[in-house]
Amino acid sequence: MTVFTRKSNSEKPMAEVLNADPEELRQLLATRMPYGKHQGRLLLDLPEPYVVWLVRNQLPEGRLGKQLLAIYEIKVNGLEGLLRPLSPKSDR
């Protein structure tokens, strides 16, 4: 899944490629946070300040990191409302 890339920890993330694969979107909306205070919550339901903090401080590597970057872009651009009807049962 290549949604966003990040060159180094000092750079802010920037949307470079948006993959319009519906299956990837379904997986993004069904993914739950695997650890931490918000363990078990859907990524879409994570508090925006927490997502911003992760992106700025300790974004995980791999697929989860890419998904969190996508969620970051969704949240800071106010697009949650468009995706919420497509997501599994919300934790909110």
Contacts in CASP RR format, 6 or more apart in sequence:
PFRMAT RR
TARGET T0000
AUTHOR 0000-0000-0000
METHOD contacts of the structure
MODEL  1
MTVFTRKSNSEKPMAEVLNADPEELRQLLATRMPYGKHQGRLLLDLPEPY
VVWLVRNQLPEGRLGKQLLAIYEIKVNGLEGLLRPLSPKSDR
1 19 0 8 1.000
1 24 0 8 1.000
1 27 0 8 1.000
1 63 0 8 1.000
1 66 0 8 1.000
1 67 0 8 1.000
2 17 0 8 1.000
2 19 0 8 1.000
2 66 0 8 1.000
3 15 0 8 1.000
3 17 0 8 1.000
3 18 0 8 1.000
3 19 0 8 1.000
3 24 0 8 1.000
3 66 0 8 1.000
3 67 0 8 1.000
3 69 0 8 1.000
3 70 0 8 1.000
4 13 0 8 1.000
4 14 0 8 1.000
4 15 0 8 1.000
4 16 0 8 1.000
4 17 0 8 1.000
4 66 0 8 1.000
4 69 0 8 1.000
4 70 0 8 1.000
4 73 0 8 1.000
5 16 0 8 1.000
5 17 0 8 1.000
6 13 0 8 1.000
6 59 0 8 1.000
6 69 0 8 1.000
12 55 0 8 1.000
12 56 0 8 1.000
13 55 0 8 1.000
13 59 0 8 1.000
13 69 0 8 1.000
13 72 0 8 1.000
13 73 0 8 1.000
15 73 0 8 1.000
25 83 0 8 1.000
25 86 0 8 1.000
26 86 0 8 1.000
27 67 0 8 1.000
28 43 0 8 1.000
28 44 0 8 1.000
28 67 0 8 1.000
28 70 0 8 1.000
28 71 0 8 1.000
29 42 0 8 1.000
29 43 0 8 1.000
29 44 0 8 1.000
29 83 0 8 1.000
29 86 0 8 1.000
29 87 0 8 1.000
29 88 0 8 1.000
30 42 0 8 1.000
30 87 0 8 1.000
30 88 0 8 1.000
31 42 0 8 1.000
31 43 0 8 1.000
31 64 0 8 1.000
31 67 0 8 1.000
32 39 0 8 1.000
32 40 0 8 1.000
32 41 0 8 1.000
32 42 0 8 1.000
32 43 0 8 1.000
33 39 0 8 1.000
33 40 0 8 1.000
33 41 0 8 1.000
33 42 0 8 1.000
33 43 0 8 1.000
33 46 0 8 1.000
34 40 0 8 1.000
34 64 0 8 1.000
37 50 0 8 1.000
38 46 0 8 1.000
38 47 0 8 1.000
38 50 0 8 1.000
40 91 0 8 1.000
41 91 0 8 1.000
42 87 0 8 1.000
42 88 0 8 1.000
42 90 0 8 1.000
42 91 0 8 1.000
43 67 0 8 1.000
43 68 0 8 1.000
43 71 0 8 1.000
44 71 0 8 1.000
44 74 0 8 1.000
44 80 0 8 1.000
44 83 0 8 1.000
44 84 0 8 1.000
44 87 0 8 1.000
44 90 0 8 1.000
45 90 0 8 1.000
45 91 0 8 1.000
45 92 0 8 1.000
46 71 0 8 1.000
48 75 0 8 1.000
48 76 0 8 1.000
51 68 0 8 1.000
51 71 0 8 1.000
51 72 0 8 1.000
51 75 0 8 1.000
52 72 0 8 1.000
52 75 0 8 1.000
52 76 0 8 1.000
54 60 0 8 1.000
54 68 0 8 1.000
54 72 0 8 1.000
55 68 0 8 1.000
55 69 0 8 1.000
55 72 0 8 1.000
59 65 0 8 1.000
59 68 0 8 1.000
59 69 0 8 1.000
60 68 0 8 1.000
73 79 0 8 1.000
74 80 0 8 1.000
74 83 0 8 1.000
84 90 0 8 1.000
END
